[in-house]
Structure formats: C-alpha cells, structure tokens
Amino acid sequence: MSLGKQYQPERREYRDPATGARIVQLTNWKGHSNHFYFTTTSFVAGGREIVCVCDRENQTNLFLVDLASGAIRQVTDSRGPINPSYCCLNPVRREVYYFEGKTLCASDLDSFERRELYRVPEGRRVCILTPSGDGSLLAFAEITDLGWATGPQYQGFPEFCKARPPTDIRVVQTDGAKDWVAVEVPCWVSHVNFSPKHRDVICYCHEGPWDMVDQRMWVCTTDGSKNYALRPQDSEDSVGHEYWLADGDHVAFHNWRYSRSRGRADAEHRVGWIRWDNTGHEEFVFEAGSSHFQSNSDNTLIVGDGQTHTNPFILLWKVRDRQGRETRLARHDCSFHIQRAHCHPIFSPDDRYVLYTSDHTGYCNVYLAEVGSQQDDG
C-alpha cells in the first residue's frame, strides 16, 4: 500500500426499504470500514469529505472519502494498529490525528506528510482522542496498564472498573512542542472531550458499567486548576455517553433512571444537558431508548441508534415539549457484536445527513442517511 493511493469509488445510492429515506453507501470492501467515534466528527472542515478507518490489503489505515464523487484516497501507511475511537480531525485545518499503537501521529490530508507528536510510555495505554476547538491541543486518557483489558463487547468491564487503574488526562500541543498532565484521577477514565468553544475546558468520565459508577461526568481545565463533578448524581441515576453540544457550553448525556430495587425493566430513558459550570440542567423523557445519542448543530434534533434486536433503526427525535417521540430514519441492522460494529450516528455539519456505520452486509461499512422532511415529523 502507498500514501495517496486512489481507489475507485464504491459509492452507491438507494432508498431504505423500511422508511424510504435516501441512503448513500460510501464504502464497500471485504474488510471493516468505520467513521470516527460519535463524540467527535469524521467530517473534514467544509463538510465535503470524511476521513474513515478501513481495513484494506491486510492493513488498517485512514482514508479520505469525497462525499460527492465517492473517490477514496489513502492518507496513512500504518506502522501499528489504528483504532477508529482514537482518531480525530483538526477543526480548523486539514490535518488528522491518530494513534499508531502507542505513537500519537498527525497526517496532512493533502500532502499526507506524517509527524510524530508523542509516545505513550511503557506501562500506560490510551483511550479516546479529542481536539480543542481552535485546533491547537489534543487530549486523551492515559491509563495504567494492568496487563489485561476489556474484551470486544464489554467483557471484563465490571472487573476493570473495580480495579480502578489510575489515569492521567494528558494534553499535547498539535505542533508537538509540549505535552503535560492536566489532572491525575485515581480510577479508570475515558470519554475525554474538549469543549468546541472553550480551549481550556475538558469533560471526562469515570468509566465502567453505568450503574456501578457513583459519579460519571467530570470537568477539568487543561492547567488542572479546576476539577469537579458535572451534574451530581443520586442513587437512581445511571448516566453515560456524554457529548458536547455544538454551542460548546453544554454537555449532553443519556440517563437510564431507575430504582436499583426494581431493576432496569422499569428504567426511564432520558436525554439531558447541562452547562459545563453546572447551571442550566434539563432532562427529557424519550419514549424509545438507544445506545448512543448525538445532537444536530442547534440541538433541535437528536439522533440515536435504537436497540439491536427490537428496534434496529437510526432514530430521530424533535426536541420540544420536554419529551422525545421517535421517527425512524433508516434501518441499520447493525450487530453491535464488537465495538467496530456499533452505529455511532452523528449529524453532518449542515444537518442534512446522518453518518453511521453498519455491518448488515457482513463487514462494517460507512453510510449517510438523508434527514430530509423527517426533521419536521413527530
């Protein structure tokens, strides 16, 4: 394989047989292809291209996909494993960041020039990669390596949570000039995410099964001067999958609220948000649950990925009247049997499409579903 290699377009369009929505399939290869994790975007600034992680020719690499033509170009020539959840784009210039094994790298999307920014020390492992809104900083969780990790579908999740591996939240300049630890946390940390507005504000989580974590969401600053619980929880909260709204002031989250004595059968699915300073807290009951949620640019529409067997659809909810009623956008039939086979739906920058991954053909591929008139329903 070689940098800049051009692949023939694999793009095709069709109508979803269940909903009639226009679907654009962007990849079609006998190997998994994924967009980035749902807390960040795969859309290059300008919204005309995405970067995705693809298994091709016995390697996993990053590829640039033109949304109009379907043209696919190879961006990296990997020297170590690349995880779709540990990649992100610079929001202001054409550069992508990713881990090759334990090496944090940057690659230019035009010249494909590769730079090494940071090497994770022995005895540590990483999780999630996030860019600051001005494109000058990256942050991630640097976790103590216990010699074992969770399995492909949350195997060992409770045990790793109970082990409480100490974690640093590390900040790295995108020019590679400097790195430092913002805060040290005495437990497993994940979902480190910069505010898209405030350069020095990071949201992160105490990781583990949601009902085992007493306080999931936290906020810190890059200099470590602030570090506090966001949306303090009570005994009936089961919070997770937090993400920043586009305004950069509010963090949205999913809350399975239920009495521990009655169990999850009586859980009330809620989606809510709160300002990073713990003001402006709102939560809404959603009549159908999902594993992951994400909001459009003005938070008037929310997308979710439904339930694997009972409701295998990309779902939309109109945010109004303090409740959410679902509209089915497209059937995904995703297996969810490994992390890469999760839909992780997100909106395009112009809110016209939902980008998602599905393995309904056997391999994971990347799709766009046109929102269209669906956003006016419900």
Secondary structure, DSSP 8 states (H G I E B T S, - for coil): --TT-EE----EEEE-TTT--EEEE----SS-EE---TTS--B-TTSSEEEEEEEETTEEEEEEEETTT--EEE----SS---GGGEEE-SSSSEEEEEETTEEEEEETTT--EEEEEE--TTEEEEEEEE-TTSSEEEEEEEE--S----TTSTTHHHHHHH---EEEEEEETTSS-EEEEEEESS-EEEEEE-SS-TTEEEEEE-S-GGG-S--EEEEETTSS-EEESS---TT--EEEEEE-TTSSEEEEEEEE--TTT-GGG-EEEEEEEETTS-S-EEEEESS--S-EEE-TTSSEEEE--BTTTB-EEEEEE-BTTEE-EEEEEE-----SSGGG----EE-TTSSEEEEEE-TTSS-EEEEEE-GGGGG--
